[in-house]
Amino acid sequence: MSSKTKIVVLHLKELIYTGIFVLFGILFIIMLIIMFIPKDKKEEVSVETPSATYVPGIYTTSLIINDNVVDVEVTVDENNINDIRIVNLDEAVTTMYPLIEPAFEDLANQICESQSLQNITYSDDNKYTSMVLFDAIEASLNKAVLPTASPSPSANPTTSPEP
């Protein structure tokens, strides 16, 4: 009884190439299965594009403060409030009403962040200034609202005590 021993020599390089090709083959088969399996219509989710809320542009409302005209300018695109700023603010107005700029910046930041006139807060220190500025911003936004879109209901800003 003679048994012949067979010696098999495997090169590491060939083993690595074979393993890589096997992995690519498996991935290719999985990709084909994923691509050609019919999808159920229930799984498809329709994405609704939000309808335009505003007419893009820059809208202004004028405030008369001590015989000086101050314009509140609101810049909007179709769906967003991009910028709210004061134009033509005279030095005499800022001297007589020093809270007008900080109150306006606070309101503008809150409105631009929330993209809404809802839940806007201001401190008791500048309550009336904030109310006048808020009304001007609201009037400018109402000019920008599309006729078919319902304007946001008038928000009642709430006061919060300043720390």
C-alpha positions in Angstrom: 0.0 0.0 0.0 1.6 3.1 -1.1 0.2 6.4 -0.3 1.4 9.4 -2.2 1.4 12.6 -0.3 0.2 15.5 -2.3 1.6 18.9 -1.4 -0.6 21.8 -2.4 1.1 25.2 -2.5 -1.2 28.2 -2.2 0.1 31.6 -2.8 -1.1 34.2 -0.4 -1.5 36.7 -3.2 -3.9 34.4 -5.1 -5.9 33.8 -2.0 -6.4 37.5 -1.4 -7.4 38.1 -5.1 -9.9 35.2 -4.9 -11.4 36.5 -1.7 -11.8 40.0 -3.1 -13.5 38.7 -6.3 -15.9 36.5 -4.2 -16.9 39.6 -2.1 -17.4 41.6 -5.3 -19.6 38.9 -6.7 -21.7 38.7 -3.6 -22.1 42.5 -3.5 -23.1 42.5 -7.2 -25.7 39.8 -6.7 -27.2 41.7 -3.7 -27.3 44.9 -5.7 -29.1 43.2 -8.6 -31.7 41.8 -6.1 -32.3 45.2 -4.5 -32.6 46.9 -7.9 -35.0 44.5 -9.5 -37.3 43.5 -6.7 -40.6 45.3 -7.3 -41.5 47.9 -4.7 -44.9 48.0 -3.1 -46.8 51.2 -3.7 -47.5 51.4 0.1 -43.9 51.9 0.8 -43.5 54.9 -1.5 -43.8 58.1 0.4 -44.9 61.1 -1.5 -43.0 64.2 -0.5 -45.1 67.3 -0.6 -43.3 70.4 -1.5 -44.5 73.2 0.6 -46.6 75.8 -1.2 -45.3 79.3 -1.4 -46.3 81.4 1.5 -44.9 84.8 0.5 -44.4 86.8 -2.6 -40.6 87.2 -2.7 -39.4 90.7 -2.2 -38.7 93.5 0.2 -41.7 95.0 2.0 -41.7 98.1 4.2 -43.9 99.7 6.7 -43.3 103.3 7.9 -43.5 104.4 11.5 -43.7 108.1 12.4 -41.9 108.8 15.6 -41.6 112.4 16.7 -42.1 113.7 13.1 -39.4 111.3 11.9 -40.2 108.5 9.5 -38.6 105.1 10.3 -39.1 102.3 7.9 -39.3 98.6 9.0 -38.1 96.5 6.1 -38.8 92.8 5.8 -37.1 90.7 3.1 -38.8 87.4 2.2 -38.5 84.6 -0.3 -41.2 82.1 -1.2 -41.2 80.3 2.1 -38.9 82.1 4.5 -38.4 85.4 6.3 -34.8 86.2 5.4 -34.2 89.6 7.0 -35.9 92.2 9.1 -34.2 95.6 9.6 -34.8 99.2 10.3 -34.0 101.8 7.6 -33.9 105.6 7.9 -33.4 105.5 11.6 -32.4 109.0 12.6 -30.0 109.8 15.3 -32.6 112.0 17.0 -34.9 109.0 17.3 -32.2 106.7 18.8 -31.4 109.5 21.3 -35.0 110.0 22.3 -35.8 106.3 22.3 -32.7 104.3 23.2 -34.5 101.0 23.5 -35.7 101.0 19.9 -32.6 99.3 18.5 -32.2 96.6 21.1 -35.9 95.8 21.1 -36.0 95.6 17.4 -33.0 93.4 17.1 -34.5 91.0 19.7 -37.8 90.8 17.8 -36.1 90.4 14.5 -33.9 87.6 15.7 -36.8 85.7 17.3 -39.0 86.1 14.1 -36.2 85.0 11.7 -35.3 82.0 13.9 -38.9 80.8 14.3 -40.1 81.9 10.9 -43.4 82.8 12.6 -45.0 85.6 14.5 -46.2 83.1 17.1 -44.7 83.0 20.7 -42.6 86.1 20.4 -41.5 87.4 23.8 -40.1 90.7 25.0 -39.2 92.1 28.4 -41.3 94.4 30.5 -38.7 97.1 30.2 -39.5 97.8 26.5 -43.0 96.5 26.3 -44.6 99.4 24.4 -41.6 99.9 22.1 -41.7 96.2 21.2 -45.4 96.3 20.6 -45.1 99.2 18.1 -42.2 97.5 16.3 -44.0 94.1 16.3 -47.1 95.7 14.7 -44.9 97.3 12.0 -43.2 93.9 11.3 -46.6 92.2 11.2 -47.9 94.8 8.8 -44.9 94.3 6.5 -45.3 90.5 6.5 -49.0 90.8 5.8 -48.1 92.7 2.6 -45.9 89.8 1.6 -48.4 87.0 2.2 -49.9 85.5 -0.9 -53.6 86.1 -1.5 -54.3 82.4 -1.6 -52.3 81.6 1.5 -54.0 82.3 4.8 -52.1 84.9 6.7 -50.8 83.9 10.1 -53.2 84.9 12.8 -52.1 87.9 14.7 -49.8 86.7 17.4 -50.1 88.1 20.8 -46.6 88.6 22.0 -46.1 87.6 25.6 -44.1 89.6 28.1 -41.3 88.1 30.1 -39.5 89.8 33.0 -36.0 90.8 32.1 -33.4 89.3 34.6 
